[in-house]
Amino acid sequence: AVSGGMFPTLDGGFVHADANQDRARWSDLKQEDRAMEKVIRCYGEDVSRLVDVCRQSIVFERMGQLLACLRAMHADDSVVLVRLKNRLSPSYDGEPTAGFRNVS
């Protein structure tokens, strides 16, 4: 089923992303100069590696909420998960990101 911007809640209901601006953050596209800098500096001029041009965030207070959202996305036939970067994994080395951790 297409999500239509709806996210599952812990009580089994759904909430629209716009109804919860403190948790769903819709951003503008990455600025062209920043994208070019990243392609040159980080990706050896391989533009195919630039995958974060469209940037949105969903903020969770508990791990269970994150897991429920990932499960809902995985179950949605209209969503294609191409890549999942798990910086919360115990095996992730947080030193290169100064301790920053997330799932993206």
Backbone bond lengths (Angstrom), bond angles and torsions (degrees), N, CA, C in turn:
res aa  C-N    CA-C-N  psi(-1)  N-CA   C-N-CA  omega(-1)  CA-C   N-CA-C  phi
1 A - - - 1.454 - - 1.521 109.24 -
2 V 1.307 116.90 140.41 1.452 121.87 178.37 1.523 108.75 -72.10
3 S 1.321 117.20 133.70 1.467 120.71 -174.77 1.518 112.72 -72.46
4 G 1.324 118.81 -30.56 1.462 120.83 -179.63 1.520 113.27 58.83
5 G 1.319 116.77 29.18 1.459 120.39 -179.17 1.510 113.75 79.63
6 M 1.326 116.61 12.17 1.459 120.98 -179.13 1.530 109.90 -96.05
7 F 1.324 115.30 140.72 1.456 120.92 178.94 1.516 109.22 -122.64
8 P 1.342 117.96 139.56 1.468 119.98 -179.64 1.526 110.89 -70.22
9 T 1.324 115.98 146.47 1.456 121.58 175.10 1.529 108.55 -105.06
10 L 1.307 116.23 165.20 1.462 120.29 -177.56 1.523 112.61 -66.10
11 D 1.331 117.01 -22.89 1.460 119.27 -179.22 1.528 112.92 -87.75
12 G 1.336 117.10 9.14 1.458 121.35 177.58 1.510 114.13 92.30
13 G 1.317 117.89 -3.57 1.458 121.71 178.17 1.523 111.10 -90.11
14 F 1.308 115.84 -166.42 1.457 121.86 178.35 1.517 109.13 -136.68
15 V 1.319 116.58 151.97 1.453 122.61 176.46 1.518 108.23 -133.53
16 H 1.335 116.71 141.10 1.459 120.87 178.19 1.526 108.54 -77.97
17 A 1.320 117.28 143.65 1.459 122.62 -177.65 1.524 111.52 -55.54
18 D 1.318 118.39 -38.70 1.463 121.30 -178.54 1.521 112.71 -67.33
19 A 1.313 117.41 -21.26 1.460 121.08 -178.73 1.521 111.84 -78.78
20 N 1.306 117.24 -8.87 1.455 121.26 -174.30 1.519 110.32 -136.76
21 Q 1.320 117.01 62.11 1.459 121.80 -174.70 1.527 113.61 -60.45
22 D 1.331 117.45 -22.82 1.460 118.90 179.35 1.523 112.07 -75.59
23 R 1.333 118.08 -13.53 1.460 120.79 -179.27 1.521 113.46 -114.04
24 A 1.323 117.93 -32.44 1.469 121.33 176.96 1.514 107.33 -106.47
25 R 1.316 115.98 119.19 1.459 120.63 -176.12 1.520 109.43 -117.64
26 W 1.321 115.66 114.27 1.457 122.31 -179.75 1.525 107.65 -97.99
27 S 1.306 117.20 123.55 1.467 122.39 -174.80 1.516 111.22 -112.31
28 D 1.323 114.28 163.27 1.459 120.32 173.03 1.522 109.49 -72.59
29 L 1.321 115.66 167.73 1.455 120.07 175.34 1.527 109.84 -63.35
30 K 1.326 116.12 152.33 1.459 120.91 175.95 1.526 108.07 -58.98
31 Q 1.310 117.27 136.97 1.461 121.94 179.24 1.531 110.76 -62.28
32 E 1.319 115.98 142.55 1.466 121.21 -176.21 1.526 112.12 -57.70
33 D 1.334 118.30 -43.36 1.466 119.94 -178.96 1.524 111.54 -64.87
34 R 1.332 117.48 -37.44 1.472 120.70 177.75 1.525 110.78 -68.94
35 A 1.334 116.96 -38.52 1.462 120.41 177.81 1.528 110.54 -62.96
36 M 1.331 116.45 -44.60 1.472 120.13 179.47 1.530 110.92 -63.74
37 E 1.335 116.38 -42.13 1.464 120.54 178.21 1.529 110.86 -58.86
38 K 1.323 116.26 -44.85 1.463 120.96 -178.36 1.526 111.18 -66.07
39 V 1.332 117.20 -42.00 1.467 120.91 179.17 1.524 110.36 -61.43
40 I 1.321 117.02 -42.56 1.470 120.80 -177.71 1.523 111.38 -75.16
41 R 1.335 116.38 -50.32 1.459 120.58 -173.12 1.519 113.86 -76.48
42 C 1.322 117.53 -39.32 1.464 120.55 -172.32 1.520 114.23 -101.98
43 Y 1.332 117.81 -27.53 1.456 120.49 -170.17 1.517 114.10 -117.83
44 G 1.334 118.26 16.50 1.460 121.29 176.26 1.528 112.89 54.99
45 E 1.350 116.29 36.95 1.463 123.84 179.18 1.529 114.09 67.13
46 D 1.324 117.04 17.38 1.465 121.65 176.74 1.527 108.52 -93.10
47 V 1.332 116.33 93.14 1.460 121.90 -174.49 1.529 112.41 -63.09
48 S 1.329 117.96 -21.65 1.467 120.43 -179.49 1.527 111.95 -66.61
49 R 1.323 117.68 -15.72 1.463 121.05 179.94 1.529 112.82 -85.52
50 L 1.321 117.29 -10.26 1.462 121.44 179.51 1.528 108.97 -80.59
51 V 1.316 116.60 102.80 1.465 120.68 -173.85 1.528 113.30 -117.58
52 D 1.329 117.61 6.65 1.468 119.13 -177.51 1.528 112.72 -117.29
53 V 1.318 116.83 40.50 1.461 121.10 178.43 1.527 110.06 -70.44
54 C 1.322 116.74 -43.08 1.471 122.35 174.80 1.519 107.32 -94.16
55 R 1.322 116.27 120.22 1.461 119.20 -173.02 1.513 110.74 -123.56
56 Q 1.303 116.47 115.08 1.450 122.26 173.51 1.529 107.84 -129.62
57 S 1.299 115.68 155.64 1.461 120.26 -179.62 1.514 110.40 -134.54
58 I 1.309 115.86 146.09 1.460 122.78 169.51 1.525 105.40 -123.71
59 V 1.317 116.57 125.93 1.455 121.68 -175.35 1.525 108.68 -103.66
60 F 1.331 116.60 131.35 1.461 122.37 -179.24 1.517 109.90 -118.17
61 E 1.320 115.82 144.17 1.458 120.86 176.61 1.524 111.67 -85.60
62 R 1.340 116.70 -27.52 1.467 120.66 -176.97 1.522 110.52 -133.63
63 M 1.306 115.45 151.61 1.467 121.51 179.70 1.524 111.74 -59.65
64 G 1.330 117.26 -36.19 1.457 120.77 179.04 1.520 112.40 -59.70
65 Q 1.330 116.54 -35.39 1.461 120.86 177.62 1.532 110.27 -67.01
66 L 1.318 116.45 -42.72 1.467 120.96 177.27 1.518 110.07 -60.61
67 L 1.314 116.62 -46.98 1.459 120.98 -179.45 1.531 111.70 -62.04
68 A 1.327 117.15 -42.35 1.469 120.53 178.65 1.523 111.16 -62.18
69 C 1.310 116.93 -40.23 1.468 120.84 179.01 1.526 110.60 -66.33
70 L 1.327 117.23 -45.18 1.477 120.20 178.57 1.524 111.05 -61.33
71 R 1.327 116.76 -39.85 1.465 120.13 177.67 1.533 111.19 -64.53
72 A 1.341 116.81 -40.81 1.470 120.62 178.88 1.526 110.71 -64.48
73 M 1.333 117.34 -41.01 1.466 120.31 178.11 1.525 110.46 -64.69
74 H 1.325 116.37 -42.00 1.459 120.70 -179.42 1.530 111.46 -64.30
75 A 1.328 116.44 -34.82 1.466 120.94 -178.32 1.531 112.93 -80.32
76 D 1.323 117.52 -14.41 1.471 122.12 -177.06 1.527 109.39 -84.01
77 D 1.340 116.68 113.68 1.467 121.17 -177.48 1.529 113.32 -62.57
78 S 1.330 117.47 -19.50 1.469 119.46 -179.33 1.524 112.34 -87.73
79 V 1.333 117.41 -4.76 1.464 122.05 -179.55 1.521 108.89 -104.99
80 V 1.325 116.05 131.62 1.453 121.73 176.18 1.530 107.59 -114.73
81 L 1.312 116.62 112.59 1.462 121.06 175.94 1.525 107.76 -85.83
82 V 1.307 115.86 109.28 1.461 121.02 -176.59 1.520 110.57 -87.57
83 R 1.329 115.98 -38.33 1.460 120.01 -176.96 1.515 108.66 -153.59
84 L 1.315 116.44 144.14 1.454 122.01 175.16 1.519 107.76 -131.45
85 K 1.318 116.55 118.49 1.464 121.75 178.93 1.525 107.42 -102.68
86 N 1.326 117.30 113.17 1.463 122.24 -175.90 1.523 110.37 -102.78
87 R 1.321 116.13 92.20 1.462 120.95 177.17 1.530 111.61 -85.29
88 L 1.330 117.22 6.48 1.459 120.93 174.76 1.528 111.36 -95.32
89 S 1.311 116.61 -9.14 1.462 121.45 -179.41 1.527 110.36 -61.53
90 P 1.329 117.82 138.48 1.468 120.28 176.34 1.533 112.73 -58.60
91 S 1.319 117.30 -24.35 1.464 119.82 -179.80 1.526 112.83 -83.88
92 Y 1.344 117.91 -6.68 1.464 120.78 179.83 1.521 109.94 -74.42
93 D 1.333 116.27 130.45 1.462 122.20 177.14 1.524 108.51 -86.77
94 G 1.316 117.54 107.28 1.452 122.41 -177.48 1.515 114.76 -79.84
95 E 1.313 117.92 -3.16 1.474 120.07 -177.49 1.539 112.64 -61.74
96 P 1.350 120.01 -45.70 1.476 118.57 -178.95 1.529 113.95 -63.36
97 T 1.331 118.01 -20.61 1.470 121.34 180.00 1.523 111.46 -108.99
98 A 1.325 116.77 19.35 1.478 122.70 178.67 1.530 111.46 54.97
99 G 1.331 116.06 34.74 1.456 121.23 177.16 1.523 114.77 88.98
100 F 1.333 118.03 -4.05 1.466 121.43 179.36 1.509 109.92 -62.58
101 R 1.325 116.71 133.01 1.468 121.27 179.89 1.508 110.18 -135.67
102 N 1.331 115.70 139.99 1.464 121.92 176.62 1.510 108.85 -165.59
103 V 1.312 116.14 179.30 1.466 123.09 171.21 1.516 104.90 -120.12
104 S 1.321 116.01 125.76 1.467 119.06 -179.73 1.518 109.73 -138.18
